[in-house]
Each structure stands twice: as C-alpha cells, then as structure tokens.
Amino acid sequence: DFTVDYPHSYSYSGKLDVTFSAFQDSGTLEERILNYNFSKLTFFAAMYENAWKGIGLWSVLPSAQKLGDYPLISPETARALLLQGDYIASVPKDYIRDGTIYDEDIAGVTLVYRTEPPNQYYQPYYLFYVELPEELDVEGLKSFGRFYVPAVSGEYLSDFPSWNGSYK
C-alpha cells in the first residue's frame, strides 16, 4: 500500500508551494512513521511555471545506524516546553506575537523526524503549528510557523541543536 501526501503552503510573498510525496503505508505504526519520514519519493511543483522544480528520493535508513530506543515525552509535555521557549523554529522570533508563544495560538501538533537540514542524528520531534500575527497574513490567508520540540525525554539529549539561521 502506498499513500500520496500532498501538502501545500504559501510563502510570505504569497507564492503557492506544492509537493507530492509517495511512501509505503503498510506494516507496523513504527514502520509507517519511518517510511513517511525516511523512505519516500517526492515531486516538487513549480506552480508559477507549470513545471516540476525537482524530484527527490529519500532513502536514508539503509545508511543509518540505530543508537537505541528512548522514551518519548507526551504531546502535553512538549506543549509545555514550547510555551516556555524550548524549541527550534522555522520563523524568526520577531515574527511571533510579542516574542512569546501563547497557548491559544497553537493550531496543531504532529510527530515527525526533522530531515532538513541534514542532521548527525535523526530523532523524533513534535511539530507544532503556531498562528503568526495577522500582519503576516497574505491575501486573507492565515500564516503559521513551524516549531519543533524534541520528542525524546531531555535526560537523553546532549548538545541540543540551536537554530542555524535557516528558515526553510
């Protein structure tokens, strides 16, 4: 069984960005999560030119070495960490209302692996979507930032990565 995932978003300038990814959606929950994050075929559309920007084949697991099994924190614990400022973000801090994330601005959460930029270690994160101030909205569409909180219990983390300045 293969599933096609086709998220789309708009840049701050209003440009539509669409990707189509196919991944094997069978096996255990763990296998399906790993396939979604590490073994998929992705097409990057360039909507403004009616052409494909590129094709990516993600298959990093064959070269990865498992370091161990680690307990995950709950989404509620991750939310508390987010609210106290323990996160990696896709947006500059000055894009956040008053420089602070408020509980009512959190629009959703999902469990993912961060695969970009390339990391020395792949670990699960809770990805929170946080609504950004209205002045960042484009053409009536709400703007959301992506905020990542490590899903592995902090006692097992060392040298937690700081944001590298990239906003991809």
DAPE-V170398 format. One record per backbone hydrogen bond with DSSP energy under -0.5 kcal/mol. NH is the residue of the N-H (numbers start at 1). CO is the residue of the C=O. Records with the same first field share a line. If there is no record, write none. Layout:
NH->CO  CO
This chain:
3->23
5->3  21
9->17
11->15
14->11
17->9
18->45
19->7
20->43
21->5
22->41
23->3
24->39
25->1  23
32->28
33->29
34->30
35->31
36->32
37->33
38->34
39->35
40->58
41->22
42->40  56
43->20
44->54
45->18  43
46->51
47->45
49->46
50->46
51->46
53->44
54->44
56->42
58->40  56
59->57
60->38
63->60
64->61
73->151
78->74
79->75
80->76
81->77
82->78
83->79
84->80
85->82
86->81
87->85
88->148
90->146
95->92
96->93
99->96
100->97
102->100
105->102
106->103
107->105  129
108->129
110->127
112->110  125
114->123
115->113
123->121
125->112
126->149
127->110  125
128->126  147
129->108
130->128  145
131->105
132->143
133->95
136->133
137->134
138->141
141->138
145->130
147->128  145
148->88
149->126
151->124
152->124
153->71
156->153
157->154
